């Protein structure tokens, strides 16, 4: 009985933490998104090939991938071009927050 209750409790905790993570979507104001897209379009970076990495929201990039600064006011995110896909990255977690292509 105790093992069964522990299993149910663990499954419930996992479901809550997964739901919370999905609910933490990054919101970028439309004007800020325009600035970001214009900057990234004008300042293309060379694509890096990272085997076994599919660029999608939530993907954590390895430390070997260089993150590029967006030189614009109030933009703390970085951008990359991995496997031919340009994405916006949170530099603290190295997770993709938006696919730009």
N, C-alpha and C positions, 0 to 999 in steps of 0.2 A: 504494500500500500504506500509506504513512504517513497519507494523508488518511482512509483507511478505518479505520485503527487509532485515529486521533484521534476520529472520529465515534462509534466504539464506546465509547471511553473517556468521551466527553462524555455519551452516553446513559446509561451506567452511573452516572456521578456524579449526573446529574439524577434517576435512579430512586432512588438512595440518599438524596439530600436530600429528595425528596418523601416517601419512606417515613418518614424521621426526623421531618419536620414533622407527619405524620399521627399518629405515635406519641406526640407531645407533648400529648396530651389533658389538659385541666385537670381535676383531681380536686377536688371540693368535698365535704367531709364532710357527711353527712346532716343533722346538727344545724345546721351553718352554712347549708346550703341552705334549711332551714326558716326561719331568721332572715332570710335574704335575701328569700325569697318573702313573708314577713309584712311586712317593711319596704316592699317595692315595692308591695304591695297597699294598704297604708295611705297611702303617699306617692306617689300617682299623679302623673305628669308629663304635660304637654301633648305630644301626638304632633307630631312634625315631619315634614314631607313632603320626602323626598329622592329626586328623580327618578333613575331608573336604578340604584337600590341595592336589592338583594334581601337582606333580613336572614337570614343563615345563619351557622353556626359558621365562623369563618375570614374573614368579610367585614371589611375594614378600613373604618372610617367616616371620612368627611372631617373636617377640622379645624373645619368650620362647625357640626358637630353637638355640642351641649353635652352633656357627660357629667355625670350627677348622682351625688353621693356617697351612699353607704349608711352612715348613722350607726349603726354596730354594731361591737362589739369584733372585732378581727382580720379585718375585711373590707376588702380593698384594692381590690376591683373597683368599677366604677361601673355605672350602668344608664341606659338610654335607651328612648324610645318613638319608633321611626322607622317611618313608613308604617303606624302602627297596631299594630306588633309591639314588645313589650317584650323587651329583651335585656340580658344581662350583658356588660360590656366590660372588657378589660384596658386600663387607662389608659395604660400605657407604649407599647403597640403600636396602640391604638385598634381592636383586632380583637374581634369578637364571640366570646365563649367559651361562651355558653349562651343559647339562646332560651327565654324564660320563658313565653310564651303557648302 
